[in-house]
Amino acid sequence: MLRIGVRELRQNASKYLARVKAGETVEITERGALVARLVPPHQGDAARDRLIAAGKLRPAAAPRRLPAPLVVEGPSATDVLDELRADRG
């Protein structure tokens, strides 16, 4: 596993993306602290595949649309917060 700083990634992004495409994992640091990890796409799917195999996750049979958000009667959250703040002041 390779570990590089943000500046190095910014200056040589193509080089490191090629390494990730080849299967290598690259850790990105900022001032020595780990802030991100670049991994090949197939590695990210491994956890999902394990959960499916263990029967803990059922993949969707087909994509579905999300239901429309509920319309709530009464004052908005902004109005309620404004009122609470006015009571404090």
PDB file with one MODEL, atoms N, CA, C and O in Angstrom:
MODEL        1
ATOM      1  N   MET A   1       0.851  -1.164   0.000  1.00  0.00           N
ATOM      2  CA  MET A   1       0.000   0.000   0.000  1.00  0.00           C
ATOM      3  C   MET A   1       0.902   1.234   0.000  1.00  0.00           C
ATOM      4  O   MET A   1       1.884   1.317   0.738  1.00  0.00           O
ATOM      5  N   LEU A   2       0.539   2.171  -0.839  1.00  0.00           N
ATOM      6  CA  LEU A   2       1.314   3.390  -1.011  1.00  0.00           C
ATOM      7  C   LEU A   2       0.667   4.525  -0.230  1.00  0.00           C
ATOM      8  O   LEU A   2      -0.559   4.627  -0.184  1.00  0.00           O
ATOM      9  N   ARG A   3       1.482   5.377   0.383  1.00  0.00           N
ATOM     10  CA  ARG A   3       0.959   6.510   1.159  1.00  0.00           C
ATOM     11  C   ARG A   3       1.610   7.788   0.623  1.00  0.00           C
ATOM     12  O   ARG A   3       2.835   7.898   0.582  1.00  0.00           O
ATOM     13  N   ILE A   4       0.771   8.757   0.210  1.00  0.00           N
ATOM     14  CA  ILE A   4       1.273  10.008  -0.356  1.00  0.00           C
ATOM     15  C   ILE A   4       0.509  11.188   0.238  1.00  0.00           C
ATOM     16  O   ILE A   4      -0.580  11.023   0.788  1.00  0.00           O
ATOM     17  N   GLY A   5       1.088  12.370   0.118  1.00  0.00           N
ATOM     18  CA  GLY A   5       0.440  13.582   0.590  1.00  0.00           C
ATOM     19  C   GLY A   5      -0.483  14.168  -0.466  1.00  0.00           C
ATOM     20  O   GLY A   5      -0.423  13.797  -1.639  1.00  0.00           O
ATOM     21  N   VAL A   6      -1.330  15.080  -0.038  1.00  0.00           N
ATOM     22  CA  VAL A   6      -2.285  15.727  -0.938  1.00  0.00           C
ATOM     23  C   VAL A   6      -1.552  16.448  -2.062  1.00  0.00           C
ATOM     24  O   VAL A   6      -1.954  16.349  -3.221  1.00  0.00           O
ATOM     25  N   ARG A   7      -0.491  17.167  -1.739  1.00  0.00           N
ATOM     26  CA  ARG A   7       0.257  17.905  -2.762  1.00  0.00           C
ATOM     27  C   ARG A   7       0.803  16.957  -3.827  1.00  0.00           C
ATOM     28  O   ARG A   7       0.710  17.241  -5.021  1.00  0.00           O
ATOM     29  N   GLU A   8       1.368  15.840  -3.398  1.00  0.00           N
ATOM     30  CA  GLU A   8       1.903  14.855  -4.346  1.00  0.00           C
ATOM     31  C   GLU A   8       0.797  14.322  -5.250  1.00  0.00           C
ATOM     32  O   GLU A   8       1.001  14.168  -6.455  1.00  0.00           O
ATOM     33  N   LEU A   9      -0.357  14.045  -4.686  1.00  0.00           N
ATOM     34  CA  LEU A   9      -1.484  13.559  -5.487  1.00  0.00           C
ATOM     35  C   LEU A   9      -1.908  14.610  -6.499  1.00  0.00           C
ATOM     36  O   LEU A   9      -2.147  14.297  -7.665  1.00  0.00           O
ATOM     37  N   ARG A  10      -2.001  15.856  -6.054  1.00  0.00           N
ATOM     38  CA  ARG A  10      -2.427  16.941  -6.942  1.00  0.00           C
ATOM     39  C   ARG A  10      -1.455  17.087  -8.118  1.00  0.00           C
ATOM     40  O   ARG A  10      -1.882  17.306  -9.252  1.00  0.00           O
ATOM     41  N   GLN A  11      -0.166  16.968  -7.853  1.00  0.00           N
ATOM     42  CA  GLN A  11       0.838  17.163  -8.896  1.00  0.00           C
ATOM     43  C   GLN A  11       0.956  15.963  -9.831  1.00  0.00           C
ATOM     44  O   GLN A  11       1.365  16.123 -10.981  1.00  0.00           O
ATOM     45  N   ASN A  12       0.605  14.760  -9.361  1.00  0.00           N
ATOM     46  CA  ASN A  12       0.785  13.545 -10.162  1.00  0.00           C
ATOM     47  C   ASN A  12      -0.452  12.655 -10.142  1.00  0.00           C
ATOM     48  O   ASN A  12      -0.335  11.433 -10.051  1.00  0.00           O
ATOM     49  N   ALA A  13      -1.626  13.254 -10.225  1.00  0.00           N
ATOM     50  CA  ALA A  13      -2.875  12.494 -10.108  1.00  0.00           C
ATOM     51  C   ALA A  13      -2.965  11.365 -11.130  1.00  0.00           C
ATOM     52  O   ALA A  13      -3.363  10.255 -10.778  1.00  0.00           O
ATOM     53  N   SER A  14      -2.608  11.620 -12.371  1.00  0.00           N
ATOM     54  CA  SER A  14      -2.711  10.588 -13.415  1.00  0.00           C
ATOM     55  C   SER A  14      -1.859   9.370 -13.080  1.00  0.00           C
ATOM     56  O   SER A  14      -2.282   8.230 -13.270  1.00  0.00           O
ATOM     57  N   LYS A  15      -0.663   9.624 -12.584  1.00  0.00           N
ATOM     58  CA  LYS A  15       0.253   8.537 -12.223  1.00  0.00           C
ATOM     59  C   LYS A  15      -0.366   7.641 -11.143  1.00  0.00           C
ATOM     60  O   LYS A  15      -0.320   6.415 -11.245  1.00  0.00           O
ATOM     61  N   TYR A  16      -0.945   8.264 -10.108  1.00  0.00           N
ATOM     62  CA  TYR A  16      -1.504   7.481  -9.008  1.00  0.00           C
ATOM     63  C   TYR A  16      -2.822   6.814  -9.389  1.00  0.00           C
ATOM     64  O   TYR A  16      -3.117   5.716  -8.916  1.00  0.00           O
ATOM     65  N   LEU A  17      -3.610   7.456 -10.227  1.00  0.00           N
ATOM     66  CA  LEU A  17      -4.840   6.811 -10.699  1.00  0.00           C
ATOM     67  C   LEU A  17      -4.514   5.585 -11.540  1.00  0.00           C
ATOM     68  O   LEU A  17      -5.237   4.590 -11.485  1.00  0.00           O
ATOM     69  N   ALA A  18      -3.447   5.641 -12.310  1.00  0.00           N
ATOM     70  CA  ALA A  18      -3.027   4.471 -13.090  1.00  0.00           C
ATOM     71  C   ALA A  18      -2.642   3.323 -12.160  1.00  0.00           C
ATOM     72  O   ALA A  18      -2.939   2.163 -12.443  1.00  0.00           O
ATOM     73  N   ARG A  19      -1.987   3.647 -11.059  1.00  0.00           N
ATOM     74  CA  ARG A  19      -1.609   2.601 -10.102  1.00  0.00           C
ATOM     75  C   ARG A  19      -2.845   1.998  -9.439  1.00  0.00           C
ATOM     76  O   ARG A  19      -2.902   0.791  -9.201  1.00  0.00           O
ATOM     77  N   VAL A  20      -3.833   2.844  -9.143  1.00  0.00           N
ATOM     78  CA  VAL A  20      -5.077   2.343  -8.551  1.00  0.00           C
ATOM     79  C   VAL A  20      -5.798   1.445  -9.550  1.00  0.00           C
ATOM     80  O   VAL A  20      -6.309   0.389  -9.178  1.00  0.00           O
ATOM     81  N   LYS A  21      -5.843   1.857 -10.817  1.00  0.00           N
ATOM     82  CA  LYS A  21      -6.472   1.025 -11.854  1.00  0.00           C
ATOM     83  C   LYS A  21      -5.788  -0.329 -11.956  1.00  0.00           C
ATOM     84  O   LYS A  21      -6.429  -1.334 -12.265  1.00  0.00           O
ATOM     85  N   ALA A  22      -4.484  -0.353 -11.697  1.00  0.00           N
ATOM     86  CA  ALA A  22      -3.723  -1.600 -11.763  1.00  0.00           C
ATOM     87  C   ALA A  22      -3.940  -2.479 -10.533  1.00  0.00           C
ATOM     88  O   ALA A  22      -3.408  -3.587 -10.463  1.00  0.00           O
ATOM     89  N   GLY A  23      -4.717  -1.991  -9.563  1.00  0.00           N
ATOM     90  CA  GLY A  23      -5.043  -2.817  -8.405  1.00  0.00           C
ATOM     91  C   GLY A  23      -4.421  -2.386  -7.098  1.00  0.00           C
ATOM     92  O   GLY A  23      -4.650  -3.023  -6.070  1.00  0.00           O
ATOM     93  N   GLU A  24      -3.643  -1.327  -7.111  1.00  0.00           N
ATOM     94  CA  GLU A  24      -2.971  -0.875  -5.894  1.00  0.00           C
ATOM     95  C   GLU A  24      -3.869   0.083  -5.101  1.00  0.00           C
ATOM     96  O   GLU A  24      -4.674   0.810  -5.683  1.00  0.00           O
ATOM     97  N   THR A  25      -3.728   0.077  -3.798  1.00  0.00           N
ATOM     98  CA  THR A  25      -4.438   1.017  -2.935  1.00  0.00           C
ATOM     99  C   THR A  25      -3.489   2.157  -2.591  1.00  0.00           C
ATOM    100  O   THR A  25      -2.325   1.930  -2.263  1.00  0.00           O
ATOM    101  N   VAL A  26      -3.997   3.389  -2.667  1.00  0.00           N
ATOM    102  CA  VAL A  26      -3.186   4.568  -2.359  1.00  0.00           C
ATOM    103  C   VAL A  26      -3.860   5.325  -1.220  1.00  0.00           C
ATOM    104  O   VAL A  26      -5.028   5.702  -1.320  1.00  0.00           O
ATOM    105  N   GLU A  27      -3.118   5.545  -0.142  1.00  0.00           N
ATOM    106  CA  GLU A  27      -3.627   6.326   0.981  1.00  0.00           C
ATOM    107  C   GLU A  27      -3.159   7.767   0.827  1.00  0.00           C
ATOM    108  O   GLU A  27      -2.000   8.024   0.499  1.00  0.00           O
ATOM    109  N   ILE A  28      -4.082   8.711   1.070  1.00  0.00           N
ATOM    110  CA  ILE A  28      -3.783  10.130   0.933  1.00  0.00           C
ATOM    111  C   ILE A  28      -3.712  10.743   2.331  1.00  0.00           C
ATOM    112  O   ILE A  28      -4.605  10.545   3.155  1.00  0.00           O
ATOM    113  N   THR A  29      -2.637  11.490   2.584  1.00  0.00           N
ATOM    114  CA  THR A  29      -2.477  12.124   3.888  1.00  0.00           C
ATOM    115  C   THR A  29      -2.457  13.641   3.741  1.00  0.00           C
ATOM    116  O   THR A  29      -2.096  14.185   2.697  1.00  0.00           O
ATOM    117  N   GLU A  30      -2.855  14.300   4.817  1.00  0.00           N
ATOM    118  CA  GLU A  30      -2.772  15.753   4.899  1.00  0.00           C
ATOM    119  C   GLU A  30      -2.071  16.071   6.206  1.00  0.00           C
ATOM    120  O   GLU A  30      -2.588  15.791   7.287  1.00  0.00           O
ATOM    121  N   ARG A  31      -0.893  16.656   6.093  1.00  0.00           N
ATOM    122  CA  ARG A  31      -0.054  16.928   7.267  1.00  0.00           C
ATOM    123  C   ARG A  31       0.178  15.669   8.092  1.00  0.00           C
ATOM    124  O   ARG A  31       0.175  15.709   9.323  1.00  0.00           O
ATOM    125  N   GLY A  32       0.378  14.560   7.404  1.00  0.00           N
ATOM    126  CA  GLY A  32       0.691  13.300   8.055  1.00  0.00           C
ATOM    127  C   GLY A  32      -0.491  12.474   8.515  1.00  0.00           C
ATOM    128  O   GLY A  32      -0.320  11.319   8.904  1.00  0.00           O
ATOM    129  N   ALA A  33      -1.692  13.043   8.481  1.00  0.00           N
ATOM    130  CA  ALA A  33      -2.888  12.316   8.928  1.00  0.00           C
ATOM    131  C   ALA A  33      -3.629  11.752   7.717  1.00  0.00           C
ATOM    132  O   ALA A  33      -3.808  12.441   6.713  1.00  0.00           O
ATOM    133  N   LEU A  34      -4.047  10.522   7.818  1.00  0.00           N
ATOM    134  CA  LEU A  34      -4.785   9.873   6.739  1.00  0.00           C
ATOM    135  C   LEU A  34      -6.138  10.552   6.560  1.00  0.00           C
ATOM    136  O   LEU A  34      -6.903  10.683   7.515  1.00  0.00           O
ATOM    137  N   VAL A  35      -6.435  10.990   5.316  1.00  0.00           N
ATOM    138  CA  VAL A  35      -7.709  11.657   5.045  1.00  0.00           C
ATOM    139  C   VAL A  35      -8.532  10.940   3.982  1.00  0.00           C
ATOM    140  O   VAL A  35      -9.739  11.162   3.887  1.00  0.00           O
ATOM    141  N   ALA A  36      -7.898  10.080   3.177  1.00  0.00           N
ATOM    142  CA  ALA A  36      -8.641   9.382   2.124  1.00  0.00           C
ATOM    143  C   ALA A  36      -7.870   8.145   1.694  1.00  0.00           C
ATOM    144  O   ALA A  36      -6.672   8.008   1.940  1.00  0.00           O
ATOM    145  N   ARG A  37      -8.598   7.257   1.047  1.00  0.00           N
ATOM    146  CA  ARG A  37      -7.987   6.045   0.518  1.00  0.00           C
ATOM    147  C   ARG A  37      -8.563   5.812  -0.874  1.00  0.00           C
ATOM    148  O   ARG A  37      -9.780   5.730  -1.039  1.00  0.00           O
ATOM    149  N   LEU A  38      -7.688   5.706  -1.878  1.00  0.00           N
ATOM    150  CA  LEU A  38      -8.113   5.388  -3.239  1.00  0.00           C
ATOM    151  C   LEU A  38      -7.958   3.884  -3.427  1.00  0.00           C
ATOM    152  O   LEU A  38      -6.862   3.341  -3.288  1.00  0.00           O
ATOM    153  N   VAL A  39      -9.053   3.226  -3.743  1.00  0.00           N
ATOM    154  CA  VAL A  39      -9.023   1.777  -3.943  1.00  0.00           C
ATOM    155  C   VAL A  39      -9.646   1.448  -5.289  1.00  0.00           C
ATOM    156  O   VAL A  39     -10.525   2.172  -5.757  1.00  0.00           O
ATOM    157  N   PRO A  40      -9.204   0.367  -5.916  1.00  0.00           N
ATOM    158  CA  PRO A  40      -9.835  -0.041  -7.170  1.00  0.00           C
ATOM    159  C   PRO A  40     -11.308  -0.366  -6.922  1.00  0.00           C
ATOM    160  O   PRO A  40     -11.657  -0.817  -5.831  1.00  0.00           O
ATOM    161  N   PRO A  41     -12.174  -0.148  -7.908  1.00  0.00           N
ATOM    162  CA  PRO A  41     -13.613  -0.356  -7.712  1.00  0.00           C
ATOM    163  C   PRO A  41     -13.979  -1.757  -7.230  1.00  0.00           C
ATOM    164  O   PRO A  41     -14.893  -1.902  -6.418  1.00  0.00           O
ATOM    165  N   HIS A  42     -13.304  -2.768  -7.700  1.00  0.00           N
ATOM    166  CA  HIS A  42     -13.677  -4.129  -7.312  1.00  0.00           C
ATOM    167  C   HIS A  42     -13.454  -4.389  -5.825  1.00  0.00           C
ATOM    168  O   HIS A  42     -14.147  -5.225  -5.245  1.00  0.00           O
ATOM    169  N   GLN A  43     -12.509  -3.697  -5.195  1.00  0.00           N
ATOM    170  CA  GLN A  43     -12.285  -3.882  -3.760  1.00  0.00           C
ATOM    171  C   GLN A  43     -13.438  -3.313  -2.946  1.00  0.00           C
ATOM    172  O   GLN A  43     -13.786  -3.859  -1.899  1.00  0.00           O
ATOM    173  N   GLY A  44     -14.023  -2.240  -3.406  1.00  0.00           N
ATOM    174  CA  GLY A  44     -15.135  -1.627  -2.695  1.00  0.00           C
ATOM    175  C   GLY A  44     -16.365  -2.511  -2.683  1.00  0.00           C
ATOM    176  O   GLY A  44     -17.164  -2.437  -1.750  1.00  0.00           O
ATOM    177  N   ASP A  45     -16.539  -3.353  -3.705  1.00  0.00           N
ATOM    178  CA  ASP A  45     -17.700  -4.224  -3.797  1.00  0.00           C
ATOM    179  C   ASP A  45     -17.546  -5.496  -2.963  1.00  0.00           C
ATOM    180  O   ASP A  45     -18.521  -6.222  -2.770  1.00  0.00           O
ATOM    181  N   ALA A  46     -16.357  -5.774  -2.474  1.00  0.00           N
ATOM    182  CA  ALA A  46     -16.112  -7.020  -1.756  1.00  0.00           C
ATOM    183  C   ALA A  46     -16.974  -7.132  -0.498  1.00  0.00           C
ATOM    184  O   ALA A  46     -17.517  -8.201  -0.220  1.00  0.00           O
ATOM    185  N   ALA A  47     -17.106  -6.060   0.255  1.00  0.00           N
ATOM    186  CA  ALA A  47     -17.912  -6.099   1.482  1.00  0.00           C
ATOM    187  C   ALA A  47     -19.371  -6.385   1.146  1.00  0.00           C
ATOM    188  O   ALA A  47     -20.024  -7.179   1.823  1.00  0.00           O
ATOM    189  N   ARG A  48     -19.874  -5.746   0.113  1.00  0.00           N
ATOM    190  CA  ARG A  48     -21.259  -5.977  -0.319  1.00  0.00           C
ATOM    191  C   ARG A  48     -21.446  -7.434  -0.738  1.00  0.00           C
ATOM    192  O   ARG A  48     -22.432  -8.073  -0.368  1.00  0.00           O
ATOM    193  N   ASP A  49     -20.500  -7.949  -1.504  1.00  0.00           N
ATOM    194  CA  ASP A  49     -20.586  -9.345  -1.948  1.00  0.00           C
ATOM    195  C   ASP A  49     -20.569 -10.311  -0.766  1.00  0.00           C
ATOM    196  O   ASP A  49     -21.282 -11.314  -0.774  1.00  0.00           O
ATOM    197  N   ARG A  50     -19.755 -10.011   0.253  1.00  0.00           N
ATOM    198  CA  ARG A  50     -19.707 -10.878   1.440  1.00  0.00           C
ATOM    199  C   ARG A  50     -21.040 -10.856   2.185  1.00  0.00           C
ATOM    200  O   ARG A  50     -21.510 -11.896   2.646  1.00  0.00           O
ATOM    201  N   LEU A  51     -21.650  -9.675   2.305  1.00  0.00           N
ATOM    202  CA  LEU A  51     -22.938  -9.575   2.984  1.00  0.00           C
ATOM    203  C   LEU A  51     -24.024 -10.329   2.228  1.00  0.00           C
ATOM    204  O   LEU A  51     -24.868 -10.979   2.845  1.00  0.00           O
ATOM    205  N   ILE A  52     -24.013 -10.253   0.922  1.00  0.00           N
ATOM    206  CA  ILE A  52     -24.991 -10.996   0.115  1.00  0.00           C
ATOM    207  C   ILE A  52     -24.784 -12.491   0.298  1.00  0.00           C
ATOM    208  O   ILE A  52     -25.747 -13.234   0.489  1.00  0.00           O
ATOM    209  N   ALA A  53     -23.531 -12.937   0.241  1.00  0.00           N
ATOM    210  CA  ALA A  53     -23.227 -14.362   0.391  1.00  0.00           C
ATOM    211  C   ALA A  53     -23.628 -14.877   1.771  1.00  0.00           C
ATOM    212  O   ALA A  53     -24.034 -16.031   1.908  1.00  0.00           O
ATOM    213  N   ALA A  54     -23.517 -14.026   2.796  1.00  0.00           N
ATOM    214  CA  ALA A  54     -23.870 -14.427   4.160  1.00  0.00           C
ATOM    215  C   ALA A  54     -25.368 -14.331   4.419  1.00  0.00           C
ATOM    216  O   ALA A  54     -25.837 -14.706   5.494  1.00  0.00           O
ATOM    217  N   GLY A  55     -26.123 -13.833   3.444  1.00  0.00           N
ATOM    218  CA  GLY A  55     -27.564 -13.705   3.613  1.00  0.00           C
ATOM    219  C   GLY A  55     -27.977 -12.513   4.460  1.00  0.00           C
ATOM    220  O   GLY A  55     -29.128 -12.432   4.889  1.00  0.00           O
ATOM    221  N   LYS A  56     -27.059 -11.588   4.708  1.00  0.00           N
ATOM    222  CA  LYS A  56     -27.363 -10.418   5.530  1.00  0.00           C
ATOM    223  C   LYS A  56     -27.817  -9.223   4.702  1.00  0.00           C
ATOM    224  O   LYS A  56     -28.255  -8.212   5.250  1.00  0.00           O
ATOM    225  N   LEU A  57     -27.713  -9.340   3.391  1.00  0.00           N
ATOM    226  CA  LEU A  57     -28.119  -8.256   2.502  1.00  0.00           C
ATOM    227  C   LEU A  57     -28.809  -8.858   1.292  1.00  0.00           C
ATOM    228  O   LEU A  57     -28.306  -9.792   0.668  1.00  0.00           O
ATOM    229  N   ARG A  58     -29.963  -8.310   0.975  1.00  0.00           N
ATOM    230  CA  ARG A  58     -30.666  -8.738  -0.236  1.00  0.00           C
ATOM    231  C   ARG A  58     -30.584  -7.616  -1.252  1.00  0.00           C
ATOM    232  O   ARG A  58     -31.085  -6.521  -0.997  1.00  0.00           O
ATOM    233  N   PRO A  59     -29.967  -7.862  -2.395  1.00  0.00           N
ATOM    234  CA  PRO A  59     -29.904  -6.807  -3.403  1.00  0.00           C
ATOM    235  C   PRO A  59     -31.286  -6.553  -3.987  1.00  0.00           C
ATOM    236  O   PRO A  59     -32.129  -7.449  -4.032  1.00  0.00           O
ATOM    237  N   ALA A  60     -31.506  -5.333  -4.430  1.00  0.00           N
ATOM    238  CA  ALA A  60     -32.790  -4.984  -5.029  1.00  0.00           C
ATOM    239  C   ALA A  60     -33.008  -5.794  -6.300  1.00  0.00           C
ATOM    240  O   ALA A  60     -32.080  -6.005  -7.081  1.00  0.00           O
ATOM    241  N   ALA A  61     -34.248  -6.247  -6.498  1.00  0.00           N
ATOM    242  CA  ALA A  61     -34.576  -6.990  -7.714  1.00  0.00           C
ATOM    243  C   ALA A  61     -34.592  -6.058  -8.917  1.00  0.00           C
ATOM    244  O   ALA A  61     -34.229  -6.458 -10.023  1.00  0.00           O
ATOM    245  N   ALA A  62     -35.011  -4.824  -8.702  1.00  0.00           N
ATOM    246  CA  ALA A  62     -35.055  -3.822  -9.766  1.00  0.00           C
ATOM    247  C   ALA A  62     -34.986  -2.442  -9.115  1.00  0.00           C
ATOM    248  O   ALA A  62     -35.399  -2.271  -7.968  1.00  0.00           O
ATOM    249  N   PRO A  63     -34.468  -1.468  -9.841  1.00  0.00           N
ATOM    250  CA  PRO A  63     -34.427  -0.126  -9.256  1.00  0.00           C
ATOM    251  C   PRO A  63     -35.828   0.415  -9.022  1.00  0.00           C
ATOM    252  O   PRO A  63     -36.736   0.168  -9.816  1.00  0.00           O
ATOM    253  N   ARG A  64     -36.002   1.148  -7.938  1.00  0.00           N
ATOM    254  CA  ARG A  64     -37.311   1.731  -7.624  1.00  0.00           C
ATOM    255  C   ARG A  64     -37.142   3.204  -7.330  1.00  0.00           C
ATOM    256  O   ARG A  64     -36.084   3.654  -6.891  1.00  0.00           O
ATOM    257  N   ARG A  65     -38.199   3.940  -7.579  1.00  0.00           N
ATOM    258  CA  ARG A  65     -38.189   5.359  -7.242  1.00  0.00           C
ATOM    259  C   ARG A  65     -38.539   5.533  -5.771  1.00  0.00           C
ATOM    260  O   ARG A  65     -39.295   4.747  -5.199  1.00  0.00           O
ATOM    261  N   LEU A  66     -37.987   6.556  -5.182  1.00  0.00           N
ATOM    262  CA  LEU A  66     -38.325   6.877  -3.799  1.00  0.00           C
ATOM    263  C   LEU A  66     -39.705   7.511  -3.755  1.00  0.00           C
ATOM    264  O   LEU A  66     -40.093   8.213  -4.688  1.00  0.00           O
ATOM    265  N   PRO A  67     -40.445   7.274  -2.693  1.00  0.00           N
ATOM    266  CA  PRO A  67     -41.763   7.907  -2.589  1.00  0.00           C
ATOM    267  C   PRO A  67     -41.615   9.424  -2.455  1.00  0.00           C
ATOM    268  O   PRO A  67     -40.589   9.928  -1.996  1.00  0.00           O
ATOM    269  N   ALA A  68     -42.649  10.126  -2.861  1.00  0.00           N
ATOM    270  CA  ALA A  68     -42.640  11.589  -2.739  1.00  0.00           C
ATOM    271  C   ALA A  68     -42.608  11.966  -1.263  1.00  0.00           C
ATOM    272  O   ALA A  68     -43.210  11.278  -0.438  1.00  0.00           O
ATOM    273  N   PRO A  69     -41.920  13.039  -0.923  1.00  0.00           N
ATOM    274  CA  PRO A  69     -41.870  13.450   0.483  1.00  0.00           C
ATOM    275  C   PRO A  69     -43.253  13.833   0.996  1.00  0.00           C
ATOM    276  O   PRO A  69     -44.093  14.328   0.244  1.00  0.00           O
ATOM    277  N   LEU A  70     -43.475  13.598   2.278  1.00  0.00           N
ATOM    278  CA  LEU A  70     -44.753  13.940   2.891  1.00  0.00           C
ATOM    279  C   LEU A  70     -44.890  15.451   3.029  1.00  0.00           C
ATOM    280  O   LEU A  70     -43.924  16.151   3.337  1.00  0.00           O
ATOM    281  N   VAL A  71     -46.085  15.933   2.801  1.00  0.00           N
ATOM    282  CA  VAL A  71     -46.367  17.352   3.001  1.00  0.00           C
ATOM    283  C   VAL A  71     -46.946  17.498   4.400  1.00  0.00           C
ATOM    284  O   VAL A  71     -47.972  16.898   4.720  1.00  0.00           O
ATOM    285  N   VAL A  72     -46.290  18.290   5.224  1.00  0.00           N
ATOM    286  CA  VAL A  72     -46.694  18.452   6.615  1.00  0.00           C
ATOM    287  C   VAL A  72     -47.448  19.771   6.758  1.00  0.00           C
ATOM    288  O   VAL A  72     -47.001  20.818   6.289  1.00  0.00           O
ATOM    289  N   GLU A  73     -48.591  19.693   7.411  1.00  0.00           N
ATOM    290  CA  GLU A  73     -49.393  20.895   7.665  1.00  0.00           C
ATOM    291  C   GLU A  73     -48.799  21.651   8.846  1.00  0.00           C
ATOM    292  O   GLU A  73     -48.171  21.051   9.718  1.00  0.00           O
ATOM    293  N   GLY A  74     -48.992  22.946   8.877  1.00  0.00           N
ATOM    294  CA  GLY A  74     -48.549  23.739  10.015  1.00  0.00           C
ATOM    295  C   GLY A  74     -47.322  24.561   9.690  1.00  0.00           C
ATOM    296  O   GLY A  74     -46.907  24.658   8.535  1.00  0.00           O
ATOM    297  N   PRO A  75     -46.740  25.158  10.732  1.00  0.00           N
ATOM    298  CA  PRO A  75     -45.593  26.047  10.509  1.00  0.00           C
ATOM    299  C   PRO A  75     -44.362  25.262  10.061  1.00  0.00           C
ATOM    300  O   PRO A  75     -44.199  24.086  10.386  1.00  0.00           O
ATOM    301  N   SER A  76     -43.503  25.943   9.311  1.00  0.00           N
ATOM    302  CA  SER A  76     -42.271  25.306   8.846  1.00  0.00           C
ATOM    303  C   SER A  76     -41.269  25.217   9.995  1.00  0.00           C
ATOM    304  O   SER A  76     -41.420  25.880  11.022  1.00  0.00           O
ATOM    305  N   ALA A  77     -40.256  24.399   9.806  1.00  0.00           N
ATOM    306  CA  ALA A  77     -39.210  24.262  10.819  1.00  0.00           C
ATOM    307  C   ALA A  77     -38.512  25.599  11.044  1.00  0.00           C
ATOM    308  O   ALA A  77     -38.135  25.927  12.169  1.00  0.00           O
ATOM    309  N   THR A  78     -38.343  26.365   9.978  1.00  0.00           N
ATOM    310  CA  THR A  78     -37.714  27.679  10.099  1.00  0.00           C
ATOM    311  C   THR A  78     -38.537  28.599  10.993  1.00  0.00           C
ATOM    312  O   THR A  78     -37.992  29.305  11.841  1.00  0.00           O
ATOM    313  N   ASP A  79     -39.858  28.585  10.795  1.00  0.00           N
ATOM    314  CA  ASP A  79     -40.728  29.422  11.623  1.00  0.00           C
ATOM    315  C   ASP A  79     -40.654  29.022  13.097  1.00  0.00           C
ATOM    316  O   ASP A  79     -40.600  29.879  13.980  1.00  0.00           O
ATOM    317  N   VAL A  80     -40.650  27.727  13.351  1.00  0.00           N
ATOM    318  CA  VAL A  80     -40.578  27.235  14.734  1.00  0.00           C
ATOM    319  C   VAL A  80     -39.257  27.655  15.371  1.00  0.00           C
ATOM    320  O   VAL A  80     -39.236  28.123  16.509  1.00  0.00           O
ATOM    321  N   LEU A  81     -38.145  27.490  14.634  1.00  0.00           N
ATOM    322  CA  LEU A  81     -36.843  27.882  15.175  1.00  0.00           C
ATOM    323  C   LEU A  81     -36.771  29.382  15.430  1.00  0.00           C
ATOM    324  O   LEU A  81     -36.241  29.817  16.453  1.00  0.00           O
ATOM    325  N   ASP A  82     -37.303  30.170  14.503  1.00  0.00           N
ATOM    326  CA  ASP A  82     -37.315  31.623  14.700  1.00  0.00           C
ATOM    327  C   ASP A  82     -38.083  31.994  15.964  1.00  0.00           C
ATOM    328  O   ASP A  82     -37.660  32.868  16.720  1.00  0.00           O
ATOM    329  N   GLU A  83     -39.203  31.331  16.188  1.00  0.00           N
ATOM    330  CA  GLU A  83     -40.010  31.602  17.374  1.00  0.00           C
ATOM    331  C   GLU A  83     -39.261  31.218  18.653  1.00  0.00           C
ATOM    332  O   GLU A  83     -39.282  31.960  19.636  1.00  0.00           O
ATOM    333  N   LEU A  84     -38.598  30.054  18.636  1.00  0.00           N
ATOM    334  CA  LEU A  84     -37.831  29.622  19.806  1.00  0.00           C
ATOM    335  C   LEU A  84     -36.679  30.581  20.098  1.00  0.00           C
ATOM    336  O   LEU A  84     -36.403  30.901  21.254  1.00  0.00           O
ATOM    337  N   ARG A  85     -36.019  31.031  19.047  1.00  0.00           N
ATOM    338  CA  ARG A  85     -34.904  31.965  19.234  1.00  0.00           C
ATOM    339  C   ARG A  85     -35.400  33.303  19.769  1.00  0.00           C
ATOM    340  O   ARG A  85     -34.728  33.935  20.584  1.00  0.00           O
ATOM    341  N   ALA A  86     -36.567  33.733  19.314  1.00  0.00           N
ATOM    342  CA  ALA A  86     -37.135  34.997  19.793  1.00  0.00           C
ATOM    343  C   ALA A  86     -37.479  34.902  21.276  1.00  0.00           C
ATOM    344  O   ALA A  86     -37.325  35.874  22.016  1.00  0.00           O
ATOM    345  N   ASP A  87     -37.947  33.721  21.714  1.00  0.00           N
ATOM    346  CA  ASP A  87     -38.284  33.522  23.127  1.00  0.00           C
ATOM    347  C   ASP A  87     -37.045  33.609  24.011  1.00  0.00           C
ATOM    348  O   ASP A  87     -37.131  34.045  25.160  1.00  0.00           O
ATOM    349  N   ARG A  88     -35.893  33.197  23.482  1.00  0.00           N
ATOM    350  CA  ARG A  88     -34.648  33.219  24.249  1.00  0.00           C
ATOM    351  C   ARG A  88     -34.116  34.634  24.421  1.00  0.00           C
ATOM    352  O   ARG A  88     -33.538  34.977  25.453  1.00  0.00           O
ATOM    353  N   GLY A  89     -34.321  35.448  23.394  1.00  0.00           N
ATOM    354  CA  GLY A  89     -33.680  36.753  23.373  1.00  0.00           C
ATOM    355  C   GLY A  89     -34.457  37.793  24.016  1.00  0.00           C
ATOM    356  O   GLY A  89     -34.026  38.945  24.066  1.00  0.00           O
TER     357      GLY A  89
ENDMDL
END
